[in-house]
């Protein structure tokens, strides 16, 4: 079982050795992940809804995977911005299809029951990392690999998320500046460290359940 304290420490070290670029990429990752328009969708005209979906599929998901690729590389050495381009240029169609399918599955689970939907979202938590690491892998295999990696680690990942609650609240108090220059890039660096640990020693291969 990976240790929250250890991955956060490793994340801080990765962040500090490449601070400026991590802040920049973390900002774009936050934009790609934020649901800035979705509250307006029920009142929006059909063409606006279509435009949002199209932008999400064609642009935001590609940006997200490119940012994830950057943070993955940054776990091993100071990453360059070219990592973002490398990720999306390798198999853009598969990136778009896999992200849309995984998000649609989580959404449908949430429509049925909220708690199972949350559990499913944690099962697919590593989809962006598997996709950034292996963009040519079939989308079915990517979803299965994420479920395997998260097997026995969902609760630990939930606690990891909670451990950043204080930093997030503090960043909100500073009008988001704290989140921009510290919490967001720090979180992304630490989460990338988790993927590296899970990829090296997945619990499902050891026959443990959780």
C-alpha positions in Angstrom: 0.0 0.0 0.0 1.4 3.4 -1.0 1.7 6.0 1.7 0.0 9.4 1.4 2.8 11.2 3.2 5.5 9.7 1.0 3.7 10.5 -2.3 3.0 14.0 -1.2 6.7 14.5 -0.2 7.8 13.1 -3.6 5.2 15.4 -5.3 6.6 18.5 -3.5 10.1 17.6 -4.6 9.1 17.1 -8.2 7.2 20.4 -8.0 10.1 22.4 -6.5 12.6 21.2 -9.1 10.4 22.5 -12.0 8.2 25.0 -10.2 7.5 27.5 -13.0 6.5 25.0 -15.7 4.5 23.0 -13.2 2.5 26.1 -12.3 1.9 26.9 -15.9 0.8 23.4 -16.9 -1.2 23.0 -13.6 -3.2 26.1 -14.6 -4.1 24.6 -18.0 -5.0 21.3 -16.4 -7.3 23.1 -14.0 -9.0 24.8 -16.9 -9.4 21.5 -18.8 -11.0 19.8 -15.7 -13.2 22.7 -14.6 -16.9 22.5 -15.3 -17.2 26.2 -15.9 -20.1 26.0 -18.3 -22.1 23.0 -17.2 -24.4 24.8 -14.7 -25.7 26.9 -17.7 -26.4 23.9 -19.9 -30.1 23.3 -18.9 -30.9 26.9 -19.9 -28.6 27.0 -22.9 -29.7 26.9 -26.6 -29.1 23.6 -28.4 -26.2 25.0 -30.5 -24.4 26.2 -27.4 -24.7 22.8 -25.7 -23.4 21.1 -28.9 -20.5 23.6 -29.0 -19.5 22.8 -25.3 -19.6 19.1 -26.0 -17.5 19.5 -29.1 -14.9 21.7 -27.3 -14.7 19.2 -24.5 -14.1 16.3 -26.8 -11.7 18.0 -29.3 -9.8 20.4 -27.1 -10.1 20.1 -23.3 -9.6 16.3 -23.1 -6.5 16.6 -25.3 -5.2 19.4 -23.1 -5.8 17.3 -20.0 -3.9 14.2 -21.3 -1.1 16.5 -22.5 -0.8 18.0 -19.0 -0.9 14.6 -17.4 1.9 13.4 -19.6 3.9 16.4 -18.5 3.4 15.6 -14.8 4.2 11.9 -15.4 7.5 12.8 -17.0 8.2 15.3 -14.2 8.2 12.4 -11.7 11.5 11.2 -13.2 13.1 14.5 -14.4 12.2 18.1 -15.0 9.7 17.9 -17.8 9.5 20.3 -20.8 6.4 21.7 -22.4 7.1 19.4 -25.4 5.7 16.5 -23.4 2.2 17.9 -23.8 2.6 17.9 -27.5 4.0 14.4 -27.6 1.0 13.0 -25.7 -1.7 14.4 -28.0 0.2 13.8 -31.3 0.6 10.1 -30.8 -3.1 9.0 -31.0 -5.5 11.9 -30.7 -8.5 9.9 -31.8 -8.0 7.3 -29.1 -7.5 10.0 -26.5 -10.8 11.6 -27.4 -12.7 8.3 -27.6 -11.4 6.9 -24.4 -11.9 10.0 -22.3 -15.5 10.5 -23.6 -16.4 6.8 -23.0 -15.0 6.8 -19.4 -16.7 10.0 -18.5 -20.0 8.8 -20.0 -19.8 5.6 -18.0 -19.2 7.5 -14.7 -22.1 9.9 -15.6 -24.5 7.0 -16.2 -23.5 5.3 -13.0 -24.1 8.6 -11.1 -27.6 8.8 -12.7 -28.5 5.4 -11.3 -27.0 5.8 -7.8 -24.7 8.5 -6.5 -22.4 6.3 -4.3 -21.8 3.7 -6.9 -21.1 6.5 -9.4 -18.4 7.9 -7.0 -16.9 4.5 -6.6 -16.8 4.1 -10.4 -15.1 7.5 -10.8 -12.3 6.3 -8.5 -12.0 3.1 -10.4 -11.4 5.2 -13.5 -9.2 7.7 -11.8 -6.0 6.4 -13.5 -7.5 6.5 -17.0 -5.8 9.8 -18.0 -2.5 8.4 -16.7 -2.7 5.1 -18.5 -3.8 7.0 -21.7 -0.9 9.4 -21.4 1.5 6.6 -20.8 0.1 4.2 -23.5 -2.0 6.3 -26.0 -2.1 3.4 -28.5 -3.7 1.0 -26.1 -7.3 0.0 -26.9 -9.9 2.0 -24.8 -11.3 -1.2 -23.3 -7.9 -2.2 -22.1 -7.3 1.3 -20.7 -10.5 1.2 -18.6 -9.6 -2.3 -17.4 -6.1 -1.3 -16.6 -7.3 1.7 -14.5 -9.7 -0.6 -12.6 -6.9 -3.0 -12.0 -4.5 -0.3 -10.7 -7.1 1.1 -8.4 -8.1 -2.3 -7.1 -7.8 -2.0 -3.3 -6.7 1.7 -3.5 -10.0 3.6 -3.9 -10.3 4.4 -0.2 -6.7 5.4 0.1 -7.2 7.7 -2.9 -10.2 9.3 -1.3 -8.1 10.0 1.8 -5.5 11.5 -0.4 -8.0 13.9 -1.9 -9.2 14.8 1.6 -5.6 15.6 2.6 -5.7 18.5 0.1 -8.9 20.0 1.4 -7.2 22.5 3.7 -4.9 23.7 1.0 -7.9 24.1 -1.4 -9.8 26.1 1.2 -6.8 28.3 1.8 -6.4 28.8 -1.9 -10.0 29.8 -2.2 -9.6 32.4 0.5 -6.8 33.9 -1.5 -9.2 34.3 -4.5 -7.7 31.2 -6.2 -4.1 32.5 -6.3 -3.0 29.9 -3.7 -4.6 27.1 -5.7 -2.9 28.4 -8.9 0.6 28.7 -7.6 0.7 25.9 -5.1 -2.3 23.5 -4.6 -3.1 22.6 -8.2 0.5 21.8 -9.4 1.4 20.2 -6.1 -1.7 17.9 -6.3 -0.9 17.0 -9.9 2.7 16.2 -9.0 1.7 14.0 -6.1 -1.1 12.2 -8.1 1.5 11.4 -10.8 3.7 9.8 -8.1 0.7 7.6 -7.1 0.3 6.3 -10.6 4.0 5.5 -10.8 3.7 3.5 -7.6 0.6 1.7 -8.6 2.0 0.9 -12.0 5.1 -0.7 -10.4 3.2 -2.7 -7.8 -0.6 -3.0 -8.4 -2.5 -4.6 -5.5 -4.6 -6.8 -7.8 -1.6 -8.8 -8.9 -0.9 -9.6 -5.2 -4.4 -11.0 -4.8 -5.4 -8.4 -2.2 -8.9 -7.0 -2.1 -10.3 -3.6 -1.3 
